[in-house]
Amino acid sequence: MDAKELLKRREALGMSRDELAKALHTTSVSVWRWENEQRSIPAHLTLALETVERTRKGSKTAKKGGKKN
C-alpha cells in the first residue's frame, strides 16, 4: 500500500486521521506521516486497515437494521 491508497481508503471510510489512528492504536501524527510519505507504511498496516474496514462496514449494516454477513 502506498500513501495515496492509504489516504483514499481513509477518506472512503469517512474517518479523520485521529479516528483512524485510534482504530489502529497509533497516533494521528503517524497517519499523517504515512499519508505524506514522511515515513514508510508498515507492512502489517494493510491487514490492520482491512480489519477496520470490515468492522466499520459491519457496524453500519447493523445500525441500518440489516444483517451482518
mmCIF file of the N, C-alpha and C atoms, coordinates in Angstrom:
data_MODEL
# 
_entry.id   MODEL 
# 
loop_
_atom_site.group_PDB 
_atom_site.id 
_atom_site.type_symbol 
_atom_site.label_atom_id 
_atom_site.label_alt_id 
_atom_site.label_comp_id 
_atom_site.label_asym_id 
_atom_site.label_entity_id 
_atom_site.label_seq_id 
_atom_site.pdbx_PDB_ins_code 
_atom_site.Cartn_x 
_atom_site.Cartn_y 
_atom_site.Cartn_z 
_atom_site.occupancy 
_atom_site.B_iso_or_equiv 
_atom_site.pdbx_formal_charge 
_atom_site.auth_seq_id 
_atom_site.auth_comp_id 
_atom_site.auth_asym_id 
_atom_site.auth_atom_id 
_atom_site.pdbx_PDB_model_num 
ATOM 1   N N  . MET A 1 1  ? 0.847   -1.162  0.000  1.00 0.00 ? 1  MET A N  1 
ATOM 2   C CA . MET A 1 1  ? 0.000   0.000   0.000  1.00 0.00 ? 1  MET A CA 1 
ATOM 3   C C  . MET A 1 1  ? 0.901   1.236   0.000  1.00 0.00 ? 1  MET A C  1 
ATOM 4   N N  . ASP A 1 2  ? 0.496   2.218   -0.787 1.00 0.00 ? 2  ASP A N  1 
ATOM 5   C CA . ASP A 1 2  ? 1.263   3.461   -0.797 1.00 0.00 ? 2  ASP A CA 1 
ATOM 6   C C  . ASP A 1 2  ? 0.466   4.568   -0.113 1.00 0.00 ? 2  ASP A C  1 
ATOM 7   N N  . ALA A 1 3  ? 1.061   5.743   -0.021 1.00 0.00 ? 3  ALA A N  1 
ATOM 8   C CA . ALA A 1 3  ? 0.468   6.871   0.687  1.00 0.00 ? 3  ALA A CA 1 
ATOM 9   C C  . ALA A 1 3  ? -0.877  7.289   0.091  1.00 0.00 ? 3  ALA A C  1 
ATOM 10  N N  . LYS A 1 4  ? -0.959  7.329   -1.223 1.00 0.00 ? 4  LYS A N  1 
ATOM 11  C CA . LYS A 1 4  ? -2.210  7.744   -1.881 1.00 0.00 ? 4  LYS A CA 1 
ATOM 12  C C  . LYS A 1 4  ? -3.331  6.761   -1.606 1.00 0.00 ? 4  LYS A C  1 
ATOM 13  N N  . GLU A 1 5  ? -3.012  5.473   -1.616 1.00 0.00 ? 5  GLU A N  1 
ATOM 14  C CA . GLU A 1 5  ? -4.031  4.460   -1.348 1.00 0.00 ? 5  GLU A CA 1 
ATOM 15  C C  . GLU A 1 5  ? -4.522  4.549   0.093  1.00 0.00 ? 5  GLU A C  1 
ATOM 16  N N  . LEU A 1 6  ? -3.605  4.769   1.023  1.00 0.00 ? 6  LEU A N  1 
ATOM 17  C CA . LEU A 1 6  ? -3.995  4.913   2.427  1.00 0.00 ? 6  LEU A CA 1 
ATOM 18  C C  . LEU A 1 6  ? -4.947  6.092   2.600  1.00 0.00 ? 6  LEU A C  1 
ATOM 19  N N  . LEU A 1 7  ? -4.610  7.224   2.015  1.00 0.00 ? 7  LEU A N  1 
ATOM 20  C CA . LEU A 1 7  ? -5.463  8.410   2.104  1.00 0.00 ? 7  LEU A CA 1 
ATOM 21  C C  . LEU A 1 7  ? -6.834  8.134   1.494  1.00 0.00 ? 7  LEU A C  1 
ATOM 22  N N  . LYS A 1 8  ? -6.840  7.513   0.326  1.00 0.00 ? 8  LYS A N  1 
ATOM 23  C CA . LYS A 1 8  ? -8.101  7.214   -0.357 1.00 0.00 ? 8  LYS A CA 1 
ATOM 24  C C  . LYS A 1 8  ? -8.975  6.284   0.484  1.00 0.00 ? 8  LYS A C  1 
ATOM 25  N N  . ARG A 1 9  ? -8.376  5.269   1.065  1.00 0.00 ? 9  ARG A N  1 
ATOM 26  C CA . ARG A 1 9  ? -9.143  4.316   1.878  1.00 0.00 ? 9  ARG A CA 1 
ATOM 27  C C  . ARG A 1 9  ? -9.655  4.964   3.164  1.00 0.00 ? 9  ARG A C  1 
ATOM 28  N N  . ARG A 1 10 ? -8.845  5.820   3.780  1.00 0.00 ? 10 ARG A N  1 
ATOM 29  C CA . ARG A 1 10 ? -9.297  6.520   4.990  1.00 0.00 ? 10 ARG A CA 1 
ATOM 30  C C  . ARG A 1 10 ? -10.482 7.415   4.663  1.00 0.00 ? 10 ARG A C  1 
ATOM 31  N N  . GLU A 1 11 ? -10.383 8.153   3.571  1.00 0.00 ? 11 GLU A N  1 
ATOM 32  C CA . GLU A 1 11 ? -11.471 9.040   3.173  1.00 0.00 ? 11 GLU A CA 1 
ATOM 33  C C  . GLU A 1 11 ? -12.728 8.252   2.812  1.00 0.00 ? 11 GLU A C  1 
ATOM 34  N N  . ALA A 1 12 ? -12.557 7.087   2.170  1.00 0.00 ? 12 ALA A N  1 
ATOM 35  C CA . ALA A 1 12 ? -13.705 6.244   1.824  1.00 0.00 ? 12 ALA A CA 1 
ATOM 36  C C  . ALA A 1 12 ? -14.426 5.745   3.081  1.00 0.00 ? 12 ALA A C  1 
ATOM 37  N N  . LEU A 1 13 ? -13.674 5.570   4.146  1.00 0.00 ? 13 LEU A N  1 
ATOM 38  C CA . LEU A 1 13 ? -14.266 5.164   5.420  1.00 0.00 ? 13 LEU A CA 1 
ATOM 39  C C  . LEU A 1 13 ? -14.944 6.339   6.130  1.00 0.00 ? 13 LEU A C  1 
ATOM 40  N N  . GLY A 1 14 ? -14.670 7.548   5.661  1.00 0.00 ? 14 GLY A N  1 
ATOM 41  C CA . GLY A 1 14 ? -15.234 8.727   6.307  1.00 0.00 ? 14 GLY A CA 1 
ATOM 42  C C  . GLY A 1 14 ? -14.611 9.002   7.665  1.00 0.00 ? 14 GLY A C  1 
ATOM 43  N N  . MET A 1 15 ? -13.343 8.646   7.794  1.00 0.00 ? 15 MET A N  1 
ATOM 44  C CA . MET A 1 15 ? -12.654 8.790   9.075  1.00 0.00 ? 15 MET A CA 1 
ATOM 45  C C  . MET A 1 15 ? -11.639 9.929   9.022  1.00 0.00 ? 15 MET A C  1 
ATOM 46  N N  . SER A 1 16 ? -11.500 10.621  10.129 1.00 0.00 ? 16 SER A N  1 
ATOM 47  C CA . SER A 1 16 ? -10.433 11.615  10.265 1.00 0.00 ? 16 SER A CA 1 
ATOM 48  C C  . SER A 1 16 ? -9.132  10.874  10.545 1.00 0.00 ? 16 SER A C  1 
ATOM 49  N N  . ARG A 1 17 ? -8.023  11.574  10.469 1.00 0.00 ? 17 ARG A N  1 
ATOM 50  C CA . ARG A 1 17 ? -6.739  10.942  10.809 1.00 0.00 ? 17 ARG A CA 1 
ATOM 51  C C  . ARG A 1 17 ? -6.758  10.460  12.254 1.00 0.00 ? 17 ARG A C  1 
ATOM 52  N N  . ASP A 1 18 ? -7.331  11.279  13.125 1.00 0.00 ? 18 ASP A N  1 
ATOM 53  C CA . ASP A 1 18 ? -7.387  10.921  14.537 1.00 0.00 ? 18 ASP A CA 1 
ATOM 54  C C  . ASP A 1 18 ? -8.224  9.659   14.754 1.00 0.00 ? 18 ASP A C  1 
ATOM 55  N N  . GLU A 1 19 ? -9.359  9.556   14.080 1.00 0.00 ? 19 GLU A N  1 
ATOM 56  C CA . GLU A 1 19 ? -10.212 8.373   14.209 1.00 0.00 ? 19 GLU A CA 1 
ATOM 57  C C  . GLU A 1 19 ? -9.500  7.122   13.707 1.00 0.00 ? 19 GLU A C  1 
ATOM 58  N N  . LEU A 1 20 ? -8.838  7.233   12.563 1.00 0.00 ? 20 LEU A N  1 
ATOM 59  C CA . LEU A 1 20 ? -8.110  6.082   12.037 1.00 0.00 ? 20 LEU A CA 1 
ATOM 60  C C  . LEU A 1 20 ? -6.964  5.707   12.964 1.00 0.00 ? 20 LEU A C  1 
ATOM 61  N N  . ALA A 1 21 ? -6.267  6.696   13.464 1.00 0.00 ? 21 ALA A N  1 
ATOM 62  C CA . ALA A 1 21 ? -5.156  6.437   14.383 1.00 0.00 ? 21 ALA A CA 1 
ATOM 63  C C  . ALA A 1 21 ? -5.634  5.668   15.613 1.00 0.00 ? 21 ALA A C  1 
ATOM 64  N N  . LYS A 1 22 ? -6.757  6.084   16.174 1.00 0.00 ? 22 LYS A N  1 
ATOM 65  C CA . LYS A 1 22 ? -7.296  5.379   17.345 1.00 0.00 ? 22 LYS A CA 1 
ATOM 66  C C  . LYS A 1 22 ? -7.665  3.949   16.989 1.00 0.00 ? 22 LYS A C  1 
ATOM 67  N N  . ALA A 1 23 ? -8.267  3.738   15.827 1.00 0.00 ? 23 ALA A N  1 
ATOM 68  C CA . ALA A 1 23 ? -8.650  2.397   15.394 1.00 0.00 ? 23 ALA A CA 1 
ATOM 69  C C  . ALA A 1 23 ? -7.423  1.510   15.183 1.00 0.00 ? 23 ALA A C  1 
ATOM 70  N N  . LEU A 1 24 ? -6.311  2.111   14.777 1.00 0.00 ? 24 LEU A N  1 
ATOM 71  C CA . LEU A 1 24 ? -5.076  1.363   14.517 1.00 0.00 ? 24 LEU A CA 1 
ATOM 72  C C  . LEU A 1 24 ? -4.138  1.339   15.720 1.00 0.00 ? 24 LEU A C  1 
ATOM 73  N N  . HIS A 1 25 ? -4.554  1.961   16.820 1.00 0.00 ? 25 HIS A N  1 
ATOM 74  C CA . HIS A 1 25 ? -3.733  2.037   18.042 1.00 0.00 ? 25 HIS A CA 1 
ATOM 75  C C  . HIS A 1 25 ? -2.390  2.705   17.766 1.00 0.00 ? 25 HIS A C  1 
ATOM 76  N N  . THR A 1 26 ? -2.467  3.844   17.101 1.00 0.00 ? 26 THR A N  1 
ATOM 77  C CA . THR A 1 26 ? -1.267  4.637   16.822 1.00 0.00 ? 26 THR A CA 1 
ATOM 78  C C  . THR A 1 26 ? -1.631  6.109   16.985 1.00 0.00 ? 26 THR A C  1 
ATOM 79  N N  . THR A 1 27 ? -0.795  6.994   16.485 1.00 0.00 ? 27 THR A N  1 
ATOM 80  C CA . THR A 1 27 ? -1.061  8.428   16.619 1.00 0.00 ? 27 THR A CA 1 
ATOM 81  C C  . THR A 1 27 ? -1.480  9.039   15.286 1.00 0.00 ? 27 THR A C  1 
ATOM 82  N N  . SER A 1 28 ? -2.188  10.146  15.364 1.00 0.00 ? 28 SER A N  1 
ATOM 83  C CA . SER A 1 28 ? -2.578  10.839  14.135 1.00 0.00 ? 28 SER A CA 1 
ATOM 84  C C  . SER A 1 28 ? -1.349  11.379  13.408 1.00 0.00 ? 28 SER A C  1 
ATOM 85  N N  . VAL A 1 29 ? -0.295  11.664  14.142 1.00 0.00 ? 29 VAL A N  1 
ATOM 86  C CA . VAL A 1 29 ? 0.959   12.112  13.522 1.00 0.00 ? 29 VAL A CA 1 
ATOM 87  C C  . VAL A 1 29 ? 1.529   11.000  12.633 1.00 0.00 ? 29 VAL A C  1 
ATOM 88  N N  . SER A 1 30 ? 1.461   9.758   13.104 1.00 0.00 ? 30 SER A N  1 
ATOM 89  C CA . SER A 1 30 ? 1.940   8.632   12.290 1.00 0.00 ? 30 SER A CA 1 
ATOM 90  C C  . SER A 1 30 ? 1.126   8.509   11.015 1.00 0.00 ? 30 SER A C  1 
ATOM 91  N N  . VAL A 1 31 ? -0.201  8.612   11.133 1.00 0.00 ? 31 VAL A N  1 
ATOM 92  C CA . VAL A 1 31 ? -1.059  8.528   9.951  1.00 0.00 ? 31 VAL A CA 1 
ATOM 93  C C  . VAL A 1 31 ? -0.704  9.646   8.977  1.00 0.00 ? 31 VAL A C  1 
ATOM 94  N N  . TRP A 1 32 ? -0.519  10.859  9.493  1.00 0.00 ? 32 TRP A N  1 
ATOM 95  C CA . TRP A 1 32 ? -0.147  11.999  8.632  1.00 0.00 ? 32 TRP A CA 1 
ATOM 96  C C  . TRP A 1 32 ? 1.175   11.708  7.924  1.00 0.00 ? 32 TRP A C  1 
ATOM 97  N N  . ARG A 1 33 ? 2.141   11.196  8.661  1.00 0.00 ? 33 ARG A N  1 
ATOM 98  C CA . ARG A 1 33 ? 3.460   10.901  8.064  1.00 0.00 ? 33 ARG A CA 1 
ATOM 99  C C  . ARG A 1 33 ? 3.357   9.847   6.970  1.00 0.00 ? 33 ARG A C  1 
ATOM 100 N N  . TRP A 1 34 ? 2.552   8.823   7.188  1.00 0.00 ? 34 TRP A N  1 
ATOM 101 C CA . TRP A 1 34 ? 2.366   7.790   6.158  1.00 0.00 ? 34 TRP A CA 1 
ATOM 102 C C  . TRP A 1 34 ? 1.704   8.383   4.925  1.00 0.00 ? 34 TRP A C  1 
ATOM 103 N N  . GLU A 1 35 ? 0.649   9.183   5.128  1.00 0.00 ? 35 GLU A N  1 
ATOM 104 C CA . GLU A 1 35 ? -0.086  9.758   4.004  1.00 0.00 ? 35 GLU A CA 1 
ATOM 105 C C  . GLU A 1 35 ? 0.729   10.792  3.228  1.00 0.00 ? 35 GLU A C  1 
ATOM 106 N N  . ASN A 1 36 ? 1.696   11.391  3.883  1.00 0.00 ? 36 ASN A N  1 
ATOM 107 C CA . ASN A 1 36 ? 2.524   12.417  3.236  1.00 0.00 ? 36 ASN A CA 1 
ATOM 108 C C  . ASN A 1 36 ? 3.923   11.929  2.904  1.00 0.00 ? 36 ASN A C  1 
ATOM 109 N N  . GLU A 1 37 ? 4.077   10.611  2.899  1.00 0.00 ? 37 GLU A N  1 
ATOM 110 C CA . GLU A 1 37 ? 5.330   9.960   2.512  1.00 0.00 ? 37 GLU A CA 1 
ATOM 111 C C  . GLU A 1 37 ? 6.534   10.414  3.335  1.00 0.00 ? 37 GLU A C  1 
ATOM 112 N N  . GLN A 1 38 ? 6.265   10.741  4.594  1.00 0.00 ? 38 GLN A N  1 
ATOM 113 C CA . GLN A 1 38 ? 7.346   11.118  5.501  1.00 0.00 ? 38 GLN A CA 1 
ATOM 114 C C  . GLN A 1 38 ? 7.939   9.892   6.198  1.00 0.00 ? 38 GLN A C  1 
ATOM 115 N N  . ARG A 1 39 ? 7.140   8.820   6.235  1.00 0.00 ? 39 ARG A N  1 
ATOM 116 C CA . ARG A 1 39 ? 7.563   7.546   6.821  1.00 0.00 ? 39 ARG A CA 1 
ATOM 117 C C  . ARG A 1 39 ? 7.026   6.411   5.962  1.00 0.00 ? 39 ARG A C  1 
ATOM 118 N N  . SER A 1 40 ? 7.727   5.288   5.979  1.00 0.00 ? 40 SER A N  1 
ATOM 119 C CA . SER A 1 40 ? 7.263   4.099   5.270  1.00 0.00 ? 40 SER A CA 1 
ATOM 120 C C  . SER A 1 40 ? 6.033   3.548   5.977  1.00 0.00 ? 40 SER A C  1 
ATOM 121 N N  . ILE A 1 41 ? 5.117   3.029   5.197  1.00 0.00 ? 41 ILE A N  1 
ATOM 122 C CA . ILE A 1 41 ? 3.931   2.406   5.767  1.00 0.00 ? 41 ILE A CA 1 
ATOM 123 C C  . ILE A 1 41 ? 4.303   0.982   6.160  1.00 0.00 ? 41 ILE A C  1 
ATOM 124 N N  . PRO A 1 42 ? 4.098   0.618   7.432  1.00 0.00 ? 42 PRO A N  1 
ATOM 125 C CA . PRO A 1 42 ? 4.451   -0.743  7.868  1.00 0.00 ? 42 PRO A CA 1 
ATOM 126 C C  . PRO A 1 42 ? 3.659   -1.801  7.105  1.00 0.00 ? 42 PRO A C  1 
ATOM 127 N N  . ALA A 1 43 ? 4.281   -2.922  6.851  1.00 0.00 ? 43 ALA A N  1 
ATOM 128 C CA . ALA A 1 43 ? 3.646   -3.997  6.084  1.00 0.00 ? 43 ALA A CA 1 
ATOM 129 C C  . ALA A 1 43 ? 2.360   -4.486  6.737  1.00 0.00 ? 43 ALA A C  1 
ATOM 130 N N  . HIS A 1 44 ? 2.319   -4.531  8.049  1.00 0.00 ? 44 HIS A N  1 
ATOM 131 C CA . HIS A 1 44 ? 1.136   -5.038  8.746  1.00 0.00 ? 44 HIS A CA 1 
ATOM 132 C C  . HIS A 1 44 ? -0.057  -4.079  8.674  1.00 0.00 ? 44 HIS A C  1 
ATOM 133 N N  . LEU A 1 45 ? 0.167   -2.863  8.234  1.00 0.00 ? 45 LEU A N  1 
ATOM 134 C CA . LEU A 1 45 ? -0.914  -1.878  8.202  1.00 0.00 ? 45 LEU A CA 1 
ATOM 135 C C  . LEU A 1 45 ? -2.021  -2.273  7.224  1.00 0.00 ? 45 LEU A C  1 
ATOM 136 N N  . THR A 1 46 ? -1.684  -2.939  6.142  1.00 0.00 ? 46 THR A N  1 
ATOM 137 C CA . THR A 1 46 ? -2.701  -3.371  5.180  1.00 0.00 ? 46 THR A CA 1 
ATOM 138 C C  . THR A 1 46 ? -3.716  -4.281  5.858  1.00 0.00 ? 46 THR A C  1 
ATOM 139 N N  . LEU A 1 47 ? -3.250  -5.247  6.606  1.00 0.00 ? 47 LEU A N  1 
ATOM 140 C CA . LEU A 1 47 ? -4.137  -6.169  7.310  1.00 0.00 ? 47 LEU A CA 1 
ATOM 141 C C  . LEU A 1 47 ? -4.942  -5.427  8.383  1.00 0.00 ? 47 LEU A C  1 
ATOM 142 N N  . ALA A 1 48 ? -4.301  -4.555  9.115  1.00 0.00 ? 48 ALA A N  1 
ATOM 143 C CA . ALA A 1 48 ? -4.992  -3.793  10.158 1.00 0.00 ? 48 ALA A CA 1 
ATOM 144 C C  . ALA A 1 48 ? -6.080  -2.910  9.548  1.00 0.00 ? 48 ALA A C  1 
ATOM 145 N N  . LEU A 1 49 ? -5.790  -2.280  8.426  1.00 0.00 ? 49 LEU A N  1 
ATOM 146 C CA . LEU A 1 49 ? -6.767  -1.416  7.766  1.00 0.00 ? 49 LEU A CA 1 
ATOM 147 C C  . LEU A 1 49 ? -7.942  -2.235  7.233  1.00 0.00 ? 49 LEU A C  1 
ATOM 148 N N  . GLU A 1 50 ? -7.673  -3.417  6.713  1.00 0.00 ? 50 GLU A N  1 
ATOM 149 C CA . GLU A 1 50 ? -8.756  -4.295  6.249  1.00 0.00 ? 50 GLU A CA 1 
ATOM 150 C C  . GLU A 1 50 ? -9.686  -4.660  7.404  1.00 0.00 ? 50 GLU A C  1 
ATOM 151 N N  . THR A 1 51 ? -9.119  -4.875  8.574  1.00 0.00 ? 51 THR A N  1 
ATOM 152 C CA . THR A 1 51 ? -9.923  -5.183  9.753  1.00 0.00 ? 51 THR A CA 1 
ATOM 153 C C  . THR A 1 51 ? -10.802 -3.991  10.124 1.00 0.00 ? 51 THR A C  1 
ATOM 154 N N  . VAL A 1 52 ? -10.253 -2.795  10.084 1.00 0.00 ? 52 VAL A N  1 
ATOM 155 C CA . VAL A 1 52 ? -11.024 -1.580  10.369 1.00 0.00 ? 52 VAL A CA 1 
ATOM 156 C C  . VAL A 1 52 ? -12.152 -1.435  9.354  1.00 0.00 ? 52 VAL A C  1 
ATOM 157 N N  . GLU A 1 53 ? -11.850 -1.675  8.080  1.00 0.00 ? 53 GLU A N  1 
ATOM 158 C CA . GLU A 1 53 ? -12.871 -1.563  7.036  1.00 0.00 ? 53 GLU A CA 1 
ATOM 159 C C  . GLU A 1 53 ? -14.013 -2.556  7.269  1.00 0.00 ? 53 GLU A C  1 
ATOM 160 N N  . ARG A 1 54 ? -13.683 -3.797  7.595  1.00 0.00 ? 54 ARG A N  1 
ATOM 161 C CA . ARG A 1 54 ? -14.724 -4.805  7.855  1.00 0.00 ? 54 ARG A CA 1 
ATOM 162 C C  . ARG A 1 54 ? -15.553 -4.421  9.070  1.00 0.00 ? 54 ARG A C  1 
ATOM 163 N N  . THR A 1 55 ? -14.904 -3.940  10.108 1.00 0.00 ? 55 THR A N  1 
ATOM 164 C CA . THR A 1 55 ? -15.595 -3.552  11.330 1.00 0.00 ? 55 THR A CA 1 
ATOM 165 C C  . THR A 1 55 ? -16.541 -2.382  11.074 1.00 0.00 ? 55 THR A C  1 
ATOM 166 N N  . ARG A 1 56 ? -16.060 -1.388  10.328 1.00 0.00 ? 56 ARG A N  1 
ATOM 167 C CA . ARG A 1 56 ? -16.897 -0.216  10.034 1.00 0.00 ? 56 ARG A CA 1 
ATOM 168 C C  . ARG A 1 56 ? -18.089 -0.598  9.170  1.00 0.00 ? 56 ARG A C  1 
ATOM 169 N N  . LYS A 1 57 ? -17.865 -1.430  8.164  1.00 0.00 ? 57 LYS A N  1 
ATOM 170 C CA . LYS A 1 57 ? -18.962 -1.843  7.286  1.00 0.00 ? 57 LYS A CA 1 
ATOM 171 C C  . LYS A 1 57 ? -19.984 -2.645  8.076  1.00 0.00 ? 57 LYS A C  1 
ATOM 172 N N  . GLY A 1 58 ? -19.534 -3.510  8.959  1.00 0.00 ? 58 GLY A N  1 
ATOM 173 C CA . GLY A 1 58 ? -20.430 -4.316  9.777  1.00 0.00 ? 58 GLY A CA 1 
ATOM 174 C C  . GLY A 1 58 ? -21.249 -3.470  10.729 1.00 0.00 ? 58 GLY A C  1 
ATOM 175 N N  . SER A 1 59 ? -20.631 -2.449  11.320 1.00 0.00 ? 59 SER A N  1 
ATOM 176 C CA . SER A 1 59 ? -21.369 -1.608  12.259 1.00 0.00 ? 59 SER A CA 1 
ATOM 177 C C  . SER A 1 59 ? -22.376 -0.727  11.528 1.00 0.00 ? 59 SER A C  1 
ATOM 178 N N  . LYS A 1 60 ? -22.075 -0.303  10.304 1.00 0.00 ? 60 LYS A N  1 
ATOM 179 C CA . LYS A 1 60 ? -23.034 0.494   9.532  1.00 0.00 ? 60 LYS A CA 1 
ATOM 180 C C  . LYS A 1 60 ? -24.235 -0.351  9.140  1.00 0.00 ? 60 LYS A C  1 
ATOM 181 N N  . THR A 1 61 ? -24.001 -1.608  8.779  1.00 0.00 ? 61 THR A N  1 
ATOM 182 C CA . THR A 1 61 ? -25.093 -2.514  8.420  1.00 0.00 ? 61 THR A CA 1 
ATOM 183 C C  . THR A 1 61 ? -25.991 -2.759  9.623  1.00 0.00 ? 61 THR A C  1 
ATOM 184 N N  . ALA A 1 62 ? -25.396 -2.966  10.784 1.00 0.00 ? 62 ALA A N  1 
ATOM 185 C CA . ALA A 1 62 ? -26.159 -3.237  12.000 1.00 0.00 ? 62 ALA A CA 1 
ATOM 186 C C  . ALA A 1 62 ? -27.003 -2.024  12.383 1.00 0.00 ? 62 ALA A C  1 
ATOM 187 N N  . LYS A 1 63 ? -26.471 -0.821  12.223 1.00 0.00 ? 63 LYS A N  1 
ATOM 188 C CA . LYS A 1 63 ? -27.202 0.393   12.570 1.00 0.00 ? 63 LYS A CA 1 
ATOM 189 C C  . LYS A 1 63 ? -28.404 0.600   11.667 1.00 0.00 ? 63 LYS A C  1 
ATOM 190 N N  . LYS A 1 64 ? -28.307 0.131   10.424 1.00 0.00 ? 64 LYS A N  1 
ATOM 191 C CA . LYS A 1 64 ? -29.414 0.290   9.476  1.00 0.00 ? 64 LYS A CA 1 
ATOM 192 C C  . LYS A 1 64 ? -30.466 -0.794  9.674  1.00 0.00 ? 64 LYS A C  1 
ATOM 193 N N  . GLY A 1 65 ? -30.223 -1.741  10.580 1.00 0.00 ? 65 GLY A N  1 
ATOM 194 C CA . GLY A 1 65 ? -31.173 -2.818  10.829 1.00 0.00 ? 65 GLY A CA 1 
ATOM 195 C C  . GLY A 1 65 ? -30.991 -4.009  9.923  1.00 0.00 ? 65 GLY A C  1 
ATOM 196 N N  . GLY A 1 66 ? -29.932 -3.990  9.142  1.00 0.00 ? 66 GLY A N  1 
ATOM 197 C CA . GLY A 1 66 ? -29.652 -5.105  8.240  1.00 0.00 ? 66 GLY A CA 1 
ATOM 198 C C  . GLY A 1 66 ? -28.898 -6.208  8.937  1.00 0.00 ? 66 GLY A C  1 
ATOM 199 N N  . LYS A 1 67 ? -28.696 -7.278  8.230  1.00 0.00 ? 67 LYS A N  1 
ATOM 200 C CA . LYS A 1 67 ? -27.955 -8.411  8.769  1.00 0.00 ? 67 LYS A CA 1 
ATOM 201 C C  . LYS A 1 67 ? -26.486 -8.277  8.444  1.00 0.00 ? 67 LYS A C  1 
ATOM 202 N N  . LYS A 1 68 ? -25.666 -8.703  9.365  1.00 0.00 ? 68 LYS A N  1 
ATOM 203 C CA . LYS A 1 68 ? -24.222 -8.773  9.107  1.00 0.00 ? 68 LYS A CA 1 
ATOM 204 C C  . LYS A 1 68 ? -23.939 -10.068 8.372  1.00 0.00 ? 68 LYS A C  1 
ATOM 205 N N  . ASN A 1 69 ? -22.947 -10.023 7.489  1.00 0.00 ? 69 ASN A N  1 
ATOM 206 C CA . ASN A 1 69 ? -22.534 -11.253 6.793  1.00 0.00 ? 69 ASN A CA 1 
ATOM 207 C C  . ASN A 1 69 ? -21.460 -11.929 7.570  1.00 0.00 ? 69 ASN A C  1 
# 
